[in-house]
Amino acid sequence: MKSTIELLEHTDFPAIKRRQLTILQVNMGYLCNMSCVHCHVAASPYRTEMMSRELVELIPEVLQAQNIDTLDLTGGAPEMHEDFKYLVTAARALGVKVIDRCNLTILMEEGYEDMAQFLADNQVEVVASLPCYSLENVDKQRGKGAFDDSILGLQKLNSLGYGKPDSDLTLNLVFNPQGATLPPNQQQLEADYKRELKAHFDIEFNHLFALTNMPIQRFGAVLLAKDQFHPYMDLLKANYMAANLAEVMCRSTISVNWLGELFDCDFNQQLEIPVPNKTRRHLSDLLTQNPSGDDIAIADHCYGCTAGQGSSCGGALEEEAVELVLADTP
């Protein structure tokens, strides 16, 4: 798989610094039951990189030391880590909010039949990937049968109270465009998702997060293969919105990889761009050192978080509709 890092590292993106650290995002490993085209970590059933038990046990200590209020668990499929349940219960015992970035299909896999109930019992917020509300588009992006299993997973979560108006169990969905385009307006798309999923499958959820595809890893390699990399970067830069700089996720988040190394975001993690401060580059450093005020490592892919309505792990940064500047793409 061809890397895009050499095309991204020379940048004119504005310098930014971290504010107070409130979210610890942990990639527990790259093992996944799926191999999605848009996956920026290139996860698959064949990946073996998984966080050690020693590092997993360190995470609750860091949450306490930094007074972090949110633990954001990702992968791969984080639920496939043998210590996933241990970490969730340890964090919840501290009163920390836990987010599970779930691909939905894992809830239907053999051996994980009780996972949805576990998430509900521990009031874990579920952020679930569903690239579209139609079978054809989802299966094209995530593999044959992915849509049907995703719908069954959503219905299982709904049956436990997730996404219901009178429930405190939060279920948010994630949309990614299928190609080299920016996502449409998040509010309008959320309304479409809610209408279609309710009408056809009686599914309810709280919010939709529209995320921009990053020109890295598997998606970046596809762009290069189709000669779309430079047109896509032109599109991101043409739609740069300076106002989005105030809310980009790296200002309040630190990303941790399966080895315990620190990065300013999950995308920098996949590009292996470490945090600039050489004295704070490992999870254990956060036991005694506060990263607030540190410089944030930047490259050209940062334009993906600031283009148009903006993009973060919590969806669009700009609530209002934004007129996008079109760029020619093959």
Sequence and secondary structure as in RCSB ss.txt:
>XXXX:A:sequence
MKSTIELLEHTDFPAIKRRQLTILQVNMGYLCNMSCVHCHVAASPYRTEMMSRELVELIPEVLQAQNIDTLDLTG
GAPEMHEDFKYLVTAARALGVKVIDRCNLTILMEEGYEDMAQFLADNQVEVVASLPCYSLENVDKQRGKGAFDDS
ILGLQKLNSLGYGKPDSDLTLNLVFNPQGATLPPNQQQLEADYKRELKAHFDIEFNHLFALTNMPIQRFGAVLLA
KDQFHPYMDLLKANYMAANLAEVMCRSTISVNWLGELFDCDFNQQLEIPVPNKTRRHLSDLLTQNPSGDDIAIAD
HCYGCTAGQGSSCGGALEEEAVELVLADTP
>XXXX:A:secstr
    HHHHSS      B     EEEEE BSB S   TT TT  BTT   B  HHHHHHHHHHHHHTT  EEEEES
S GGGSTTHHHHHHHHHHTT EEEEEE SGGGGSTT TTHHHHHHHTT EEEEE S SSHHHHHHHH TTHHHHH
HHHHHHHHHTTTT TT S  EEEEE  SSSS    HHHHHHHHHHHHHHHH    SEEEE    SSHHHHHHHHH
TT HHHHHHHHHHTB GGGGGG GGGTEEEE TTSBEESSHHHHHHT   S TT  BGGGGGT   TT B    G
GGHHHHBTT  BTTB S  S          
